[in-house]
Structures are given as structure tokens and as C-alpha cells.
Amino acid sequence: MRKPDRNPLDSAAPTLFAAYPAASTIGIHVRRGDARLRLREMAEAEGTIRRQEQCNAQITDRIARQIAESQLRLQYLIEFGVSSAERETFRHVLEQVAQHGGLSLREAANLAHAQHAAGTEIAAAG
């Protein structure tokens, strides 16, 4: 995975993003384009992430495994703006944004975080 030179939740077209509101035709297209770009970047990184998760699962020392898993979560957070645990939820939200627009990457990440947290709480309660 690459280290981003910008905030991973910023638009790829910041001037257009700032100039056109989410409800405008161009604003919708900008947000859809941002979501598509992020989905493509996530798909490209998925193989590396899965290999690292497999390697982490084979670490027998509990502390070393926790450190490796924390490093992976942090690396994913730096690159995509969400933790690796939230990536499926984020991907689902981005797929919706890619179809309909309406949310910025930051709003999509916040929604994915809230949905993931709610799902985790429900699973813990059940």
C-alpha cells in the first residue's frame, strides 16, 4: 500500500468539490467519481491486506500478533481513512455513493464507522 500525500478523505478534485454542492449535478458527479476512485484503490490494495492478515494469523506470540494487527489497522486508516475492520462497511457505502452521489468521502467514512460500530454493538449484545 502507498502512503498518501493528502488526507485520504479529501476529494480528488478539491476545487470542483468546493465549488459545487452535493445536490448539484456536477457535485453529484464529483462525489460519484471520488467514490469510484476510492473503490478502485481499495480493490488494488485488497490482495496486500489479505496476505498481511494471513501472515498475522500465523503469528503465535499473542503480543506480536496484536502489534502486527494494530499496524495493519493503522496503515489502512492512514491510506483510506477507515480502519481495516471497517473496510467492508466502507466499501458498501462507497458503492452506494458511486451510484447515487450525495456524500463526500468523509461523510461516507463517518457513516461506515457508525454502521460498523452499531453492528459490533448488536453482535456483542446478542
Backbone atoms as SQL, in Angstrom:
CREATE TABLE atoms (id INTEGER PRIMARY KEY, chain TEXT, resi INTEGER, resn TEXT, atom TEXT, x REAL, y REAL, z REAL);
INSERT INTO atoms VALUES
  (1, 'A', 1, 'MET', 'N', 0.848, -1.186, 0.000),
  (2, 'A', 1, 'MET', 'CA', 0.000, 0.000, 0.000),
  (3, 'A', 1, 'MET', 'C', 0.885, 1.238, 0.000),
  (4, 'A', 2, 'ARG', 'N', 0.396, 2.259, -0.618),
  (5, 'A', 2, 'ARG', 'CA', 1.135, 3.507, -0.692),
  (6, 'A', 2, 'ARG', 'C', 0.775, 4.399, 0.489),
  (7, 'A', 3, 'LYS', 'N', 1.656, 5.314, 0.807),
  (8, 'A', 3, 'LYS', 'CA', 1.338, 6.316, 1.820),
  (9, 'A', 3, 'LYS', 'C', 0.799, 7.533, 1.099),
  (10, 'A', 4, 'PRO', 'N', -0.381, 7.984, 1.445),
  (11, 'A', 4, 'PRO', 'CA', -0.974, 9.116, 0.724),
  (12, 'A', 4, 'PRO', 'C', -0.241, 10.413, 1.032),
  (13, 'A', 5, 'ASP', 'N', -0.219, 11.288, 0.060),
  (14, 'A', 5, 'ASP', 'CA', 0.383, 12.601, 0.251),
  (15, 'A', 5, 'ASP', 'C', -0.677, 13.629, 0.633),
  (16, 'A', 6, 'ARG', 'N', -1.903, 13.160, 0.823),
  (17, 'A', 6, 'ARG', 'CA', -3.011, 14.039, 1.213),
  (18, 'A', 6, 'ARG', 'C', -3.943, 13.250, 2.129),
  (19, 'A', 7, 'ASN', 'N', -4.881, 13.968, 2.722),
  (20, 'A', 7, 'ASN', 'CA', -5.868, 13.314, 3.569),
  (21, 'A', 7, 'ASN', 'C', -6.662, 12.334, 2.704),
  (22, 'A', 8, 'PRO', 'N', -6.785, 11.081, 3.122),
  (23, 'A', 8, 'PRO', 'CA', -7.468, 10.100, 2.279),
  (24, 'A', 8, 'PRO', 'C', -8.962, 10.360, 2.101),
  (25, 'A', 9, 'LEU', 'N', -9.516, 11.256, 2.893),
  (26, 'A', 9, 'LEU', 'CA', -10.944, 11.548, 2.777),
  (27, 'A', 9, 'LEU', 'C', -11.219, 12.842, 2.012),
  (28, 'A', 10, 'ASP', 'N', -10.161, 13.477, 1.515),
  (29, 'A', 10, 'ASP', 'CA', -10.332, 14.664, 0.679),
  (30, 'A', 10, 'ASP', 'C', -10.677, 14.249, -0.748),
  (31, 'A', 11, 'SER', 'N', -11.383, 15.091, -1.442),
  (32, 'A', 11, 'SER', 'CA', -11.763, 14.837, -2.825),
  (33, 'A', 11, 'SER', 'C', -10.543, 14.839, -3.733),
  (34, 'A', 12, 'ALA', 'N', -10.597, 14.032, -4.780),
  (35, 'A', 12, 'ALA', 'CA', -9.544, 14.048, -5.797),
  (36, 'A', 12, 'ALA', 'C', -9.629, 15.325, -6.636),
  (37, 'A', 13, 'ALA', 'N', -10.780, 15.977, -6.612),
  (38, 'A', 13, 'ALA', 'CA', -10.986, 17.230, -7.343),
  (39, 'A', 13, 'ALA', 'C', -11.457, 18.300, -6.353),
  (40, 'A', 14, 'PRO', 'N', -10.546, 18.787, -5.494),
  (41, 'A', 14, 'PRO', 'CA', -10.963, 19.681, -4.413),
  (42, 'A', 14, 'PRO', 'C', -11.600, 20.988, -4.874),
  (43, 'A', 15, 'THR', 'N', -11.177, 21.528, -6.000),
  (44, 'A', 15, 'THR', 'CA', -11.756, 22.779, -6.490),
  (45, 'A', 15, 'THR', 'C', -13.210, 22.574, -6.899),
  (46, 'A', 16, 'LEU', 'N', -13.476, 21.511, -7.654),
  (47, 'A', 16, 'LEU', 'CA', -14.856, 21.214, -8.054),
  (48, 'A', 16, 'LEU', 'C', -15.704, 20.839, -6.836),
  (49, 'A', 17, 'PHE', 'N', -15.113, 20.075, -5.927),
  (50, 'A', 17, 'PHE', 'CA', -15.841, 19.669, -4.724),
  (51, 'A', 17, 'PHE', 'C', -16.293, 20.902, -3.937),
  (52, 'A', 18, 'ALA', 'N', -15.400, 21.853, -3.787),
  (53, 'A', 18, 'ALA', 'CA', -15.721, 23.058, -3.029),
  (54, 'A', 18, 'ALA', 'C', -16.709, 23.955, -3.772),
  (55, 'A', 19, 'ALA', 'N', -16.661, 23.934, -5.095),
  (56, 'A', 19, 'ALA', 'CA', -17.488, 24.854, -5.890),
  (57, 'A', 19, 'ALA', 'C', -18.924, 24.378, -6.081),
  (58, 'A', 20, 'TYR', 'N', -19.148, 23.069, -6.009),
  (59, 'A', 20, 'TYR', 'CA', -20.477, 22.543, -6.313),
  (60, 'A', 20, 'TYR', 'C', -21.043, 21.751, -5.138),
  (61, 'A', 21, 'PRO', 'N', -22.223, 22.136, -4.672),
  (62, 'A', 21, 'PRO', 'CA', -22.839, 21.426, -3.543),
  (63, 'A', 21, 'PRO', 'C', -23.245, 19.997, -3.930),
  (64, 'A', 22, 'ALA', 'N', -23.460, 19.182, -2.924),
  (65, 'A', 22, 'ALA', 'CA', -23.770, 17.764, -3.128),
  (66, 'A', 22, 'ALA', 'C', -25.018, 17.544, -3.973),
  (67, 'A', 23, 'ALA', 'N', -25.983, 18.447, -3.899),
  (68, 'A', 23, 'ALA', 'CA', -27.237, 18.264, -4.626),
  (69, 'A', 23, 'ALA', 'C', -27.163, 18.706, -6.088),
  (70, 'A', 24, 'SER', 'N', -26.099, 19.402, -6.480),
  (71, 'A', 24, 'SER', 'CA', -25.989, 19.858, -7.863),
  (72, 'A', 24, 'SER', 'C', -25.543, 18.703, -8.762),
  (73, 'A', 25, 'THR', 'N', -25.816, 18.811, -10.038),
  (74, 'A', 25, 'THR', 'CA', -25.447, 17.766, -10.994),
  (75, 'A', 25, 'THR', 'C', -23.940, 17.523, -10.985),
  (76, 'A', 26, 'ILE', 'N', -23.160, 18.586, -11.049),
  (77, 'A', 26, 'ILE', 'CA', -21.700, 18.428, -11.045),
  (78, 'A', 26, 'ILE', 'C', -21.233, 17.913, -9.694),
  (79, 'A', 27, 'GLY', 'N', -21.822, 18.405, -8.616),
  (80, 'A', 27, 'GLY', 'CA', -21.463, 17.928, -7.273),
  (81, 'A', 27, 'GLY', 'C', -21.701, 16.436, -7.120),
  (82, 'A', 28, 'ILE', 'N', -22.815, 15.962, -7.651),
  (83, 'A', 28, 'ILE', 'CA', -23.117, 14.526, -7.611),
  (84, 'A', 28, 'ILE', 'C', -22.063, 13.746, -8.385),
  (85, 'A', 29, 'HIS', 'N', -21.702, 14.232, -9.566),
  (86, 'A', 29, 'HIS', 'CA', -20.694, 13.544, -10.387),
  (87, 'A', 29, 'HIS', 'C', -19.318, 13.538, -9.722),
  (88, 'A', 30, 'VAL', 'N', -18.962, 14.641, -9.071),
  (89, 'A', 30, 'VAL', 'CA', -17.674, 14.701, -8.371),
  (90, 'A', 30, 'VAL', 'C', -17.651, 13.669, -7.250),
  (91, 'A', 31, 'ARG', 'N', -18.710, 13.596, -6.466),
  (92, 'A', 31, 'ARG', 'CA', -18.761, 12.666, -5.342),
  (93, 'A', 31, 'ARG', 'C', -18.807, 11.216, -5.827),
  (94, 'A', 32, 'ARG', 'N', -19.528, 10.978, -6.919),
  (95, 'A', 32, 'ARG', 'CA', -19.544, 9.635, -7.501),
  (96, 'A', 32, 'ARG', 'C', -18.153, 9.253, -7.997),
  (97, 'A', 33, 'GLY', 'N', -17.470, 10.193, -8.626),
  (98, 'A', 33, 'GLY', 'CA', -16.111, 9.934, -9.109),
  (99, 'A', 33, 'GLY', 'C', -15.138, 9.664, -7.974),
  (100, 'A', 34, 'ASP', 'N', -15.248, 10.431, -6.886),
  (101, 'A', 34, 'ASP', 'CA', -14.402, 10.189, -5.716),
  (102, 'A', 34, 'ASP', 'C', -14.634, 8.787, -5.165),
  (103, 'A', 35, 'ALA', 'N', -15.899, 8.389, -5.086),
  (104, 'A', 35, 'ALA', 'CA', -16.227, 7.060, -4.554),
  (105, 'A', 35, 'ALA', 'C', -15.673, 5.970, -5.466),
  (106, 'A', 36, 'ARG', 'N', -15.813, 6.135, -6.765),
  (107, 'A', 36, 'ARG', 'CA', -15.290, 5.133, -7.714),
  (108, 'A', 36, 'ARG', 'C', -13.770, 5.022, -7.619),
  (109, 'A', 37, 'LEU', 'N', -13.109, 6.161, -7.527),
  (110, 'A', 37, 'LEU', 'CA', -11.654, 6.163, -7.405),
  (111, 'A', 37, 'LEU', 'C', -11.224, 5.446, -6.126),
  (112, 'A', 38, 'ARG', 'N', -11.893, 5.748, -5.023),
  (113, 'A', 38, 'ARG', 'CA', -11.534, 5.113, -3.751),
  (114, 'A', 38, 'ARG', 'C', -11.809, 3.612, -3.789),
  (115, 'A', 39, 'LEU', 'N', -12.918, 3.206, -4.409),
  (116, 'A', 39, 'LEU', 'CA', -13.208, 1.776, -4.547),
  (117, 'A', 39, 'LEU', 'C', -12.119, 1.071, -5.353),
  (118, 'A', 40, 'ARG', 'N', -11.657, 1.711, -6.412),
  (119, 'A', 40, 'ARG', 'CA', -10.594, 1.117, -7.225),
  (120, 'A', 40, 'ARG', 'C', -9.298, 0.997, -6.416),
  (121, 'A', 41, 'GLU', 'N', -8.953, 2.037, -5.664),
  (122, 'A', 41, 'GLU', 'CA', -7.754, 1.994, -4.821),
  (123, 'A', 41, 'GLU', 'C', -7.859, 0.905, -3.761),
  (124, 'A', 42, 'MET', 'N', -9.035, 0.760, -3.178),
  (125, 'A', 42, 'MET', 'CA', -9.239, -0.280, -2.165),
  (126, 'A', 42, 'MET', 'C', -9.122, -1.667, -2.782),
  (127, 'A', 43, 'ALA', 'N', -9.668, -1.848, -3.971),
  (128, 'A', 43, 'ALA', 'CA', -9.585, -3.148, -4.644),
  (129, 'A', 43, 'ALA', 'C', -8.129, -3.490, -4.955),
  (130, 'A', 44, 'GLU', 'N', -7.356, -2.502, -5.368),
  (131, 'A', 44, 'GLU', 'CA', -5.942, -2.731, -5.666),
  (132, 'A', 44, 'GLU', 'C', -5.163, -3.117, -4.413),
  (133, 'A', 45, 'ALA', 'N', -5.531, -2.601, -3.261),
  (134, 'A', 45, 'ALA', 'CA', -4.822, -2.884, -2.011),
  (135, 'A', 45, 'ALA', 'C', -5.311, -4.156, -1.330),
  (136, 'A', 46, 'GLU', 'N', -6.460, -4.679, -1.735),
  (137, 'A', 46, 'GLU', 'CA', -7.083, -5.800, -1.025),
  (138, 'A', 46, 'GLU', 'C', -6.190, -7.042, -0.970),
  (139, 'A', 47, 'GLY', 'N', -5.496, -7.368, -2.043),
  (140, 'A', 47, 'GLY', 'CA', -4.618, -8.543, -2.036),
  (141, 'A', 47, 'GLY', 'C', -3.521, -8.418, -0.991),
  (142, 'A', 48, 'THR', 'N', -2.917, -7.243, -0.906),
  (143, 'A', 48, 'THR', 'CA', -1.869, -6.998, 0.083),
  (144, 'A', 48, 'THR', 'C', -2.432, -7.110, 1.491),
  (145, 'A', 49, 'ILE', 'N', -3.614, -6.556, 1.696),
  (146, 'A', 49, 'ILE', 'CA', -4.248, -6.604, 3.021),
  (147, 'A', 49, 'ILE', 'C', -4.533, -8.050, 3.422),
  (148, 'A', 50, 'ARG', 'N', -5.111, -8.817, 2.526),
  (149, 'A', 50, 'ARG', 'CA', -5.443, -10.220, 2.833),
  (150, 'A', 50, 'ARG', 'C', -4.187, -11.038, 3.133),
  (151, 'A', 51, 'ARG', 'N', -3.116, -10.817, 2.367),
  (152, 'A', 51, 'ARG', 'CA', -1.861, -11.530, 2.642),
  (153, 'A', 51, 'ARG', 'C', -1.327, -11.163, 4.020),
  (154, 'A', 52, 'GLN', 'N', -1.389, -9.877, 4.364),
  (155, 'A', 52, 'GLN', 'CA', -0.910, -9.447, 5.676),
  (156, 'A', 52, 'GLN', 'C', -1.774, -10.031, 6.784),
  (157, 'A', 53, 'GLU', 'N', -3.084, -10.093, 6.578),
  (158, 'A', 53, 'GLU', 'CA', -3.971, -10.702, 7.578),
  (159, 'A', 53, 'GLU', 'C', -3.643, -12.182, 7.761),
  (160, 'A', 54, 'GLN', 'N', -3.344, -12.880, 6.673),
  (161, 'A', 54, 'GLN', 'CA', -2.973, -14.294, 6.761),
  (162, 'A', 54, 'GLN', 'C', -1.662, -14.458, 7.516),
  (163, 'A', 55, 'CYS', 'N', -0.704, -13.602, 7.231),
  (164, 'A', 55, 'CYS', 'CA', 0.568, -13.648, 7.959),
  (165, 'A', 55, 'CYS', 'C', 0.354, -13.359, 9.441),
  (166, 'A', 56, 'ASN', 'N', -0.460, -12.370, 9.740),
  (167, 'A', 56, 'ASN', 'CA', -0.747, -12.021, 11.138),
  (168, 'A', 56, 'ASN', 'C', -1.395, -13.193, 11.873),
  (169, 'A', 57, 'ALA', 'N', -2.266, -13.930, 11.189),
  (170, 'A', 57, 'ALA', 'CA', -2.956, -15.064, 11.815),
  (171, 'A', 57, 'ALA', 'C', -1.988, -16.190, 12.170),
  (172, 'A', 58, 'GLN', 'N', -0.857, -16.248, 11.493),
  (173, 'A', 58, 'GLN', 'CA', 0.111, -17.307, 11.747),
  (174, 'A', 58, 'GLN', 'C', 1.105, -16.956, 12.852),
  (175, 'A', 59, 'ILE', 'N', 1.072, -15.739, 13.329),
  (176, 'A', 59, 'ILE', 'CA', 1.968, -15.333, 14.412),
  (177, 'A', 59, 'ILE', 'C', 1.459, -15.972, 15.696),
  (178, 'A', 60, 'THR', 'N', 2.303, -16.756, 16.325),
  (179, 'A', 60, 'THR', 'CA', 1.867, -17.499, 17.517),
  (180, 'A', 60, 'THR', 'C', 1.988, -16.687, 18.797),
  (181, 'A', 61, 'ASP', 'N', 2.875, -15.726, 18.842),
  (182, 'A', 61, 'ASP', 'CA', 3.022, -14.896, 20.028),
  (183, 'A', 61, 'ASP', 'C', 1.875, -13.883, 20.065),
  (184, 'A', 62, 'ARG', 'N', 1.099, -13.899, 21.116),
  (185, 'A', 62, 'ARG', 'CA', -0.091, -13.064, 21.238),
  (186, 'A', 62, 'ARG', 'C', 0.233, -11.577, 21.127),
  (187, 'A', 63, 'ILE', 'N', 1.265, -11.131, 21.801),
  (188, 'A', 63, 'ILE', 'CA', 1.622, -9.712, 21.780),
  (189, 'A', 63, 'ILE', 'C', 2.116, -9.309, 20.389),
  (190, 'A', 64, 'ALA', 'N', 2.944, -10.134, 19.789),
  (191, 'A', 64, 'ALA', 'CA', 3.438, -9.829, 18.434),
  (192, 'A', 64, 'ALA', 'C', 2.284, -9.776, 17.444),
  (193, 'A', 65, 'ARG', 'N', 1.296, -10.665, 17.585),
  (194, 'A', 65, 'ARG', 'CA', 0.137, -10.649, 16.696),
  (195, 'A', 65, 'ARG', 'C', -0.673, -9.379, 16.883),
  (196, 'A', 66, 'GLN', 'N', -0.879, -8.976, 18.132),
  (197, 'A', 66, 'GLN', 'CA', -1.634, -7.754, 18.392),
  (198, 'A', 66, 'GLN', 'C', -0.927, -6.539, 17.804),
  (199, 'A', 67, 'ILE', 'N', 0.392, -6.511, 17.902),
  (200, 'A', 67, 'ILE', 'CA', 1.160, -5.401, 17.327),
  (201, 'A', 67, 'ILE', 'C', 1.009, -5.397, 15.811),
  (202, 'A', 68, 'ALA', 'N', 1.140, -6.569, 15.185),
  (203, 'A', 68, 'ALA', 'CA', 1.013, -6.660, 13.721),
  (204, 'A', 68, 'ALA', 'C', -0.383, -6.252, 13.266),
  (205, 'A', 69, 'GLU', 'N', -1.420, -6.678, 13.988),
  (206, 'A', 69, 'GLU', 'CA', -2.793, -6.313, 13.627),
  (207, 'A', 69, 'GLU', 'C', -3.019, -4.813, 13.810),
  (208, 'A', 70, 'SER', 'N', -2.453, -4.240, 14.854),
  (209, 'A', 70, 'SER', 'CA', -2.582, -2.793, 15.076),
  (210, 'A', 70, 'SER', 'C', -1.884, -2.015, 13.974),
  (211, 'A', 71, 'GLN', 'N', -0.719, -2.491, 13.546),
  (212, 'A', 71, 'GLN', 'CA', -0.002, -1.828, 12.459),
  (213, 'A', 71, 'GLN', 'C', -0.823, -1.860, 11.168),
  (214, 'A', 72, 'LEU', 'N', -1.460, -2.984, 10.890),
  (215, 'A', 72, 'LEU', 'CA', -2.285, -3.094, 9.688),
  (216, 'A', 72, 'LEU', 'C', -3.480, -2.149, 9.761),
  (217, 'A', 73, 'ARG', 'N', -4.154, -2.110, 10.907),
  (218, 'A', 73, 'ARG', 'CA', -5.296, -1.197, 11.075),
  (219, 'A', 73, 'ARG', 'C', -4.870, 0.255, 10.873),
  (220, 'A', 74, 'LEU', 'N', -3.725, 0.615, 11.460),
  (221, 'A', 74, 'LEU', 'CA', -3.238, 1.988, 11.347),
  (222, 'A', 74, 'LEU', 'C', -2.839, 2.306, 9.910),
  (223, 'A', 75, 'GLN', 'N', -2.166, 1.387, 9.250),
  (224, 'A', 75, 'GLN', 'CA', -1.756, 1.602, 7.858),
  (225, 'A', 75, 'GLN', 'C', -2.981, 1.803, 6.969),
  (226, 'A', 76, 'TYR', 'N', -4.017, 1.003, 7.168),
  (227, 'A', 76, 'TYR', 'CA', -5.241, 1.135, 6.370),
  (228, 'A', 76, 'TYR', 'C', -5.931, 2.464, 6.679),
  (229, 'A', 77, 'LEU', 'N', -5.940, 2.833, 7.948),
  (230, 'A', 77, 'LEU', 'CA', -6.545, 4.099, 8.352),
  (231, 'A', 77, 'LEU', 'C', -5.830, 5.276, 7.693),
  (232, 'A', 78, 'ILE', 'N', -4.515, 5.231, 7.646),
  (233, 'A', 78, 'ILE', 'CA', -3.745, 6.301, 7.026),
  (234, 'A', 78, 'ILE', 'C', -4.040, 6.377, 5.531),
  (235, 'A', 79, 'GLU', 'N', -4.145, 5.231, 4.883),
  (236, 'A', 79, 'GLU', 'CA', -4.332, 5.240, 3.433),
  (237, 'A', 79, 'GLU', 'C', -5.765, 5.518, 2.997),
  (238, 'A', 80, 'PHE', 'N', -6.748, 4.979, 3.728),
  (239, 'A', 80, 'PHE', 'CA', -8.138, 5.075, 3.265),
  (240, 'A', 80, 'PHE', 'C', -9.073, 5.851, 4.190),
  (241, 'A', 81, 'GLY', 'N', -8.635, 6.192, 5.378),
  (242, 'A', 81, 'GLY', 'CA', -9.465, 6.987, 6.273),
  (243, 'A', 81, 'GLY', 'C', -10.429, 6.183, 7.125),
  (244, 'A', 82, 'VAL', 'N', -10.369, 4.863, 7.029),
  (245, 'A', 82, 'VAL', 'CA', -11.161, 3.971, 7.886),
  (246, 'A', 82, 'VAL', 'C', -10.255, 2.833, 8.329),
  (247, 'A', 83, 'SER', 'N', -10.622, 2.171, 9.417),
  (248, 'A', 83, 'SER', 'CA', -9.806, 1.045, 9.866),
  (249, 'A', 83, 'SER', 'C', -10.030, -0.156, 8.955),
  (250, 'A', 84, 'SER', 'N', -9.089, -1.080, 8.976),
  (251, 'A', 84, 'SER', 'CA', -9.234, -2.273, 8.137),
  (252, 'A', 84, 'SER', 'C', -10.453, -3.089, 8.559),
  (253, 'A', 85, 'ALA', 'N', -10.839, -3.010, 9.813),
  (254, 'A', 85, 'ALA', 'CA', -12.030, -3.726, 10.281),
  (255, 'A', 85, 'ALA', 'C', -13.307, -3.156, 9.673),
  (256, 'A', 86, 'GLU', 'N', -13.292, -1.886, 9.306),
  (257, 'A', 86, 'GLU', 'CA', -14.467, -1.219, 8.747),
  (258, 'A', 86, 'GLU', 'C', -14.494, -1.230, 7.220),
  (259, 'A', 87, 'ARG', 'N', -13.526, -1.869, 6.588),
  (260, 'A', 87, 'ARG', 'CA', -13.384, -1.709, 5.134),
  (261, 'A', 87, 'ARG', 'C', -14.556, -2.260, 4.348),
  (262, 'A', 88, 'GLU', 'N', -15.155, -3.364, 4.774),
  (263, 'A', 88, 'GLU', 'CA', -16.308, -3.898, 4.039),
  (264, 'A', 88, 'GLU', 'C', -17.508, -2.961, 4.145),
  (265, 'A', 89, 'THR', 'N', -17.723, -2.407, 5.328),
  (266, 'A', 89, 'THR', 'CA', -18.816, -1.459, 5.512),
  (267, 'A', 89, 'THR', 'C', -18.566, -0.211, 4.672),
  (268, 'A', 90, 'PHE', 'N', -17.327, 0.279, 4.672),
  (269, 'A', 90, 'PHE', 'CA', -16.963, 1.460, 3.878),
  (270, 'A', 90, 'PHE', 'C', -17.148, 1.166, 2.392),
  (271, 'A', 91, 'ARG', 'N', -16.736, -0.006, 1.966),
  (272, 'A', 91, 'ARG', 'CA', -16.881, -0.385, 0.552),
  (273, 'A', 91, 'ARG', 'C', -18.365, -0.378, 0.159),
  (274, 'A', 92, 'HIS', 'N', -19.212, -0.905, 1.022),
  (275, 'A', 92, 'HIS', 'CA', -20.653, -0.934, 0.733),
  (276, 'A', 92, 'HIS', 'C', -21.207, 0.494, 0.615),
  (277, 'A', 93, 'VAL', 'N', -20.824, 1.365, 1.537),
  (278, 'A', 93, 'VAL', 'CA', -21.285, 2.756, 1.489),
  (279, 'A', 93, 'VAL', 'C', -20.768, 3.432, 0.219),
  (280, 'A', 94, 'LEU', 'N', -19.498, 3.201, -0.115),
  (281, 'A', 94, 'LEU', 'CA', -18.933, 3.816, -1.326),
  (282, 'A', 94, 'LEU', 'C', -19.621, 3.320, -2.592),
  (283, 'A', 95, 'GLU', 'N', -20.016, 2.065, -2.613),
  (284, 'A', 95, 'GLU', 'CA', -20.752, 1.551, -3.778),
  (285, 'A', 95, 'GLU', 'C', -22.053, 2.310, -3.966),
  (286, 'A', 96, 'GLN', 'N', -22.724, 2.612, -2.862),
  (287, 'A', 96, 'GLN', 'CA', -23.955, 3.397, -2.942),
  (288, 'A', 96, 'GLN', 'C', -23.678, 4.827, -3.419),
  (289, 'A', 97, 'VAL', 'N', -22.611, 5.425, -2.894),
  (290, 'A', 97, 'VAL', 'CA', -22.244, 6.781, -3.298),
  (291, 'A', 97, 'VAL', 'C', -21.841, 6.799, -4.774),
  (292, 'A', 98, 'ALA', 'N', -21.139, 5.761, -5.229),
  (293, 'A', 98, 'ALA', 'CA', -20.729, 5.689, -6.633),
  (294, 'A', 98, 'ALA', 'C', -21.939, 5.638, -7.559),
  (295, 'A', 99, 'GLN', 'N', -23.036, 5.082, -7.085),
  (296, 'A', 99, 'GLN', 'CA', -24.247, 5.012, -7.900),
  (297, 'A', 99, 'GLN', 'C', -25.072, 6.286, -7.821),
  (298, 'A', 100, 'HIS', 'N', -25.171, 6.859, -6.622),
  (299, 'A', 100, 'HIS', 'CA', -26.130, 7.946, -6.414),
  (300, 'A', 100, 'HIS', 'C', -25.515, 9.292, -6.069),
  (301, 'A', 101, 'GLY', 'N', -24.245, 9.322, -5.654),
  (302, 'A', 101, 'GLY', 'CA', -23.637, 10.578, -5.211),
  (303, 'A', 101, 'GLY', 'C', -24.216, 10.995, -3.875),
  (304, 'A', 102, 'GLY', 'N', -24.049, 12.248, -3.532),
  (305, 'A', 102, 'GLY', 'CA', -24.689, 12.787, -2.339),
  (306, 'A', 102, 'GLY', 'C', -23.809, 12.871, -1.113),
  (307, 'A', 103, 'LEU', 'N', -22.800, 12.007, -0.970),
  (308, 'A', 103, 'LEU', 'CA', -21.944, 12.046, 0.206),
  (309, 'A', 103, 'LEU', 'C', -20.494, 12.269, -0.210),
  (310, 'A', 104, 'SER', 'N', -19.788, 13.022, 0.608),
  (311, 'A', 104, 'SER', 'CA', -18.342, 13.156, 0.411),
  (312, 'A', 104, 'SER', 'C', -17.676, 11.898, 0.955),
  (313, 'A', 105, 'LEU', 'N', -16.405, 11.732, 0.682),
  (314, 'A', 105, 'LEU', 'CA', -15.675, 10.588, 1.230),
  (315, 'A', 105, 'LEU', 'C', -15.684, 10.626, 2.756),
  (316, 'A', 106, 'ARG', 'N', -15.540, 11.806, 3.321),
  (317, 'A', 106, 'ARG', 'CA', -15.549, 11.948, 4.788),
  (318, 'A', 106, 'ARG', 'C', -16.910, 11.547, 5.353),
  (319, 'A', 107, 'GLU', 'N', -17.984, 11.988, 4.715),
  (320, 'A', 107, 'GLU', 'CA', -19.329, 11.614, 5.179),
  (321, 'A', 107, 'GLU', 'C', -19.549, 10.108, 5.029),
  (322, 'A', 108, 'ALA', 'N', -19.051, 9.540, 3.938),
  (323, 'A', 108, 'ALA', 'CA', -19.178, 8.092, 3.731),
  (324, 'A', 108, 'ALA', 'C', -18.397, 7.333, 4.799),
  (325, 'A', 109, 'ALA', 'N', -17.201, 7.813, 5.137),
  (326, 'A', 109, 'ALA', 'CA', -16.398, 7.167, 6.179),
  (327, 'A', 109, 'ALA', 'C', -17.092, 7.273, 7.533),
  (328, 'A', 110, 'ASN', 'N', -17.662, 8.430, 7.832),
  (329, 'A', 110, 'ASN', 'CA', -18.386, 8.595, 9.101),
  (330, 'A', 110, 'ASN', 'C', -19.595, 7.660, 9.172),
  (331, 'A', 111, 'LEU', 'N', -20.319, 7.540, 8.068),
  (332, 'A', 111, 'LEU', 'CA', -21.469, 6.644, 8.026),
  (333, 'A', 111, 'LEU', 'C', -21.026, 5.190, 8.188),
  (334, 'A', 112, 'ALA', 'N', -19.951, 4.811, 7.512),
  (335, 'A', 112, 'ALA', 'CA', -19.435, 3.443, 7.624),
  (336, 'A', 112, 'ALA', 'C', -18.993, 3.154, 9.055),
  (337, 'A', 113, 'HIS', 'N', -18.346, 4.124, 9.682),
  (338, 'A', 113, 'HIS', 'CA', -17.914, 3.949, 11.071),
  (339, 'A', 113, 'HIS', 'C', -19.120, 3.741, 11.994),
  (340, 'A', 114, 'ALA', 'N', -20.134, 4.561, 11.819),
  (341, 'A', 114, 'ALA', 'CA', -21.337, 4.443, 12.652),
  (342, 'A', 114, 'ALA', 'C', -22.036, 3.103, 12.416),
  (343, 'A', 115, 'GLN', 'N', -22.157, 2.686, 11.153),
  (344, 'A', 115, 'GLN', 'CA', -22.795, 1.407, 10.848),
  (345, 'A', 115, 'GLN', 'C', -21.985, 0.248, 11.412),
  (346, 'A', 116, 'HIS', 'N', -20.660, 0.317, 11.286),
  (347, 'A', 116, 'HIS', 'CA', -19.809, -0.752, 11.802),
  (348, 'A', 116, 'HIS', 'C', -19.912, -0.828, 13.327),
  (349, 'A', 117, 'ALA', 'N', -19.880, 0.337, 13.980),
  (350, 'A', 117, 'ALA', 'CA', -19.984, 0.373, 15.437),
  (351, 'A', 117, 'ALA', 'C', -21.326, -0.177, 15.898),
  (352, 'A', 118, 'ALA', 'N', -22.400, 0.188, 15.196),
  (353, 'A', 118, 'ALA', 'CA', -23.724, -0.302, 15.558),
  (354, 'A', 118, 'ALA', 'C', -23.803, -1.820, 15.373),
  (355, 'A', 119, 'GLY', 'N', -23.212, -2.327, 14.291),
  (356, 'A', 119, 'GLY', 'CA', -23.197, -3.770, 14.050),
  (357, 'A', 119, 'GLY', 'C', -22.392, -4.510, 15.087),
  (358, 'A', 120, 'THR', 'N', -21.278, -3.922, 15.526),
  (359, 'A', 120, 'THR', 'CA', -20.438, -4.524, 16.553),
  (360, 'A', 120, 'THR', 'C', -21.172, -4.567, 17.885),
  (361, 'A', 121, 'GLU', 'N', -21.870, -3.477, 18.211),
  (362, 'A', 121, 'GLU', 'CA', -22.625, -3.424, 19.471),
  (363, 'A', 121, 'GLU', 'C', -23.756, -4.442, 19.469),
  (364, 'A', 122, 'ILE', 'N', -24.436, -4.592, 18.359),
  (365, 'A', 122, 'ILE', 'CA', -25.530, -5.554, 18.249),
  (366, 'A', 122, 'ILE', 'C', -24.990, -6.973, 18.393),
  (367, 'A', 123, 'ALA', 'N', -23.860, -7.254, 17.745),
  (368, 'A', 123, 'ALA', 'CA', -23.258, -8.580, 17.840),
  (369, 'A', 123, 'ALA', 'C', -22.806, -8.886, 19.259),
  (370, 'A', 124, 'ALA', 'N', -22.275, -7.877, 19.962),
  (371, 'A', 124, 'ALA', 'CA', -21.824, -8.077, 21.334),
  (372, 'A', 124, 'ALA', 'C', -23.008, -8.309, 22.276),
  (373, 'A', 125, 'ALA', 'N', -24.128, -7.650, 22.005),
  (374, 'A', 125, 'ALA', 'CA', -25.307, -7.786, 22.854),
  (375, 'A', 125, 'ALA', 'C', -26.032, -9.111, 22.628),
  (376, 'A', 126, 'GLY', 'N', -25.907, -9.635, 21.403),
  (377, 'A', 126, 'GLY', 'CA', -26.647, -10.842, 21.020),
  (378, 'A', 126, 'GLY', 'C', -25.979, -12.075, 21.400);
